[in-house]
Amino acid sequence: MSQGKEIDNKLLREVLQGDKKAEKEFIDLCNKCIWGALKRFDQLSHEDKEDVQSQIIYKEIFGQLGDWRGIRKFKAQSKFTTYLYGIVTFRALDFLKSKGIKYRNKTVSVDAQINIS
């Protein structure tokens, strides 16, 4: 079993081999990563973030048939968390677009913070 907080190749292999303990750890780590990545999308309500998170887990990672489709697509050319972050970004932006909301970057410009009289 993977000992760290990182989603590593060993954990991915254990999941694909059907290790139920590894599956739980993997889903927990994915949920933490997804939630962390969704924090930058201020336009999404808490409920919307939960919806996006569920869609990612069940459609992109676990697969609608429980076949771990997301892991099988992963080519290991980067960390799995990087791959997952890309999915989160795409799905969150797609969700915003479907609601007719334009993405605003969370940071505020220096000019906006300075009040010139």
C-alpha positions in Angstrom: 0.0 0.0 0.0 1.2 3.5 -0.7 2.4 5.2 2.4 2.6 8.9 1.2 -0.1 11.4 0.3 1.0 11.3 -3.3 -0.9 9.3 -5.9 2.0 7.2 -7.2 2.3 4.4 -9.8 2.4 1.7 -7.1 -1.0 2.8 -5.8 -2.4 3.0 -9.3 -1.2 -0.6 -10.0 -2.8 -1.8 -6.7 -6.1 -0.2 -7.8 -6.0 -1.8 -11.2 -5.3 -5.2 -9.5 -8.6 -4.8 -7.5 -7.1 -4.0 -4.1 -10.1 -2.6 -2.3 -8.0 -0.8 0.4 -6.0 0.8 -2.4 -9.2 1.9 -4.1 -10.5 3.6 -1.0 -7.1 5.4 -0.5 -7.0 6.4 -4.2 -10.5 7.8 -4.2 -9.8 9.7 -1.0 -6.6 11.2 -2.4 -8.4 12.1 -5.7 -11.2 13.8 -3.8 -8.7 15.9 -1.8 -6.9 16.8 -5.0 -10.1 17.7 -6.9 -11.5 19.8 -4.0 -8.2 21.6 -3.7 -8.2 22.4 -7.5 -11.8 23.6 -7.4 -11.0 26.2 -4.7 -9.8 28.6 -7.4 -13.2 28.6 -9.1 -15.0 31.2 -7.0 -17.9 31.4 -9.3 -19.0 27.8 -8.4 -21.1 27.4 -5.3 -20.2 24.7 -2.8 -23.0 22.5 -4.3 -21.7 23.1 -7.8 -18.2 22.1 -6.7 -19.6 18.9 -5.2 -21.4 18.2 -8.5 -18.3 18.7 -10.5 -16.3 16.6 -8.1 -18.8 13.7 -8.4 -18.8 13.9 -12.1 -15.1 13.7 -12.3 -14.9 10.7 -9.9 -17.6 8.7 -11.5 -17.2 9.7 -15.2 -13.5 10.4 -15.5 -11.8 8.3 -12.9 -13.9 5.4 -11.7 -15.8 5.1 -15.0 -19.5 4.7 -15.4 -19.0 0.9 -15.6 -16.6 0.8 -12.7 -13.7 0.0 -15.1 -11.3 2.7 -13.8 -11.4 4.4 -17.3 -9.5 7.4 -16.1 -6.5 5.4 -14.8 -6.4 3.4 -18.0 -6.2 6.6 -20.0 -3.3 7.9 -17.9 0.0 7.5 -19.8 2.3 8.2 -16.9 4.1 11.0 -18.7 3.6 13.2 -15.7 2.3 12.8 -12.1 -1.2 11.5 -11.9 -2.1 14.6 -9.8 -1.1 16.7 -12.8 -3.3 14.7 -15.1 -6.1 14.9 -12.6 -5.7 18.7 -12.2 -6.1 19.0 -16.0 -9.3 17.1 -15.9 -10.6 19.3 -13.0 -9.8 22.5 -14.8 -11.5 21.3 -18.0 -14.6 20.0 -16.2 -15.0 23.1 -14.1 -14.6 25.5 -17.0 -17.1 23.3 -19.0 -19.5 23.5 -16.1 -19.2 27.3 -15.9 -19.8 27.5 -19.6 -22.9 25.3 -19.4 -24.3 27.7 -16.8 -23.4 30.8 -18.9 -20.8 32.0 -16.4 -17.5 33.4 -17.5 -14.4 32.3 -15.5 -12.8 35.1 -13.5 -9.3 34.5 -12.1 -9.3 34.5 -8.3 -6.4 37.0 -8.0 -7.0 40.7 -7.8 -4.8 43.1 -9.6 -2.5 45.5 -7.7 -4.3 48.5 -9.4 -7.6 47.3 -8.0 -6.2 47.1 -4.5 -4.7 50.6 -4.5 -7.3 53.3 -3.9 -5.9 56.5 -5.5 -7.6 59.7 -4.4 
